[in-house]
Amino acid sequence: MPRIRPAVALAVLFLVPACAQPQVDQASLVRVLSVLADDSLRGRAAFSPDAMRAADFLADEFAAIGLEPPAGQEGYLQRFAVYSVTADSVAVMLNGRPVDPANAAVSVSAAGIDWTQETGPAPTLVGRDGNLMDAWRSARGTDALIVADPAHAESFARIRGFLARGSRSTSPEGGSSTAIVLAAGPVTSYAVRATARTAETPLANVVGTIPGRRADEIVLFSAHYDHIGIVRPVEGDSIGNGANDDASGTAAVVELARYFKAAGRPERTLLFAAFTAEESGGYGSRHFSEQLDPDRIVAMFNIEMIGKPAVEGPNTAWITGWDRSDFGPILAAAVEGTEFRFYADPYPEQNLFYRSDNATLARLGVPAHSISTTPIDVDTDYHQVSDEVGTLDLEHLAATVRAIAAGARTIVSGEATPTRVAPETLER
Ligand SMILES: [Zn+2]
């Protein structure tokens, strides 16, 4: 290509409108990252006011960029509630005799439990040689009564501690009940009664859009803004800042919104989502997925932990579920000729495709993948109080966001459309 003389170059600059030259700005990326990971947000635990403060901050960012709230939503906060249900009073009769409350553990639906052998589930017996943990795991999500031989006292105590924390449900009536009783079988008759106490916790995703020419073809950029909050102190520090996990991805989503807004009206409609409660049940992405027809989502760029270079080296990022659609190959082709490379998740044994919000959308058929650079096998800061901005490589972060913007180009323009994921091939 011939060298352009400065005068001509200047003329070209003036001819091209400013909006045609979007830039990923490392300074604005780092500003958003630093606010999210600051001690004042106390680790952004979902179900805490700290996460809601983070949501308000992100909503202000979306407003400043000039995103629009998605259709049917007032403002950028996509509000919903999760109901925490704990058992209040528990009474169990077995074969006509009351069971010592210390030998009964329950988790209740919001309606509570009122079972007898006629109205309740058939009891599952776990004998001396059985496996209580397995029985409990396979009963999850269903109404179940498990009667376990006293030989399983140790497992029982562990489950009891877990159940005491209560259960969560997205509907005020929803959920199932489980009762576990430590007693020798067989069971000829029983009665289980428990009342439930329900507390409603408000949660919110933050969602904004840039409407494209094609309203029914959506490209989704997402990350989770929640983290693990306050944890066991290490040398006086008890705040899990979650700078890499996933303030880095959330800052990337904000920066990509700024970038694409500056690029003018896109062909496809762009949606930017910061999810809540990824770290505690995936409630945010699940609620999000129920607010629109997933068939309209052409691709989901879920960005998870891009603040540290991958073990494969700088200017590389990996994509989970590479073989499940041709999303990965499309991104790889879009950055060909640059120094950046996208490739398949190098940690298949860690099941990362299923360990973030993309899986919720993938199960609905969306080509939904997580993009990450985290050296998860050697990283000592993951889910530790030391996941702070100071441990990140900010040049790498900016380079990765630039690569994602470049990698998304053909999907945003409508030139490329990833194949759908086959939901029936996915683990539930
Ligand atoms: Zn994460």
Boltz pocket constraint, residues with backbone or C-beta under 6 A from the ligand:
constraints:
  - pocket:
      binder: B
      contacts: [[A, 224], [A, 245], [A, 246], [A, 278], [A, 304], [A, 305], [A, 355], [A, 356]]
      max_distance: 6.0
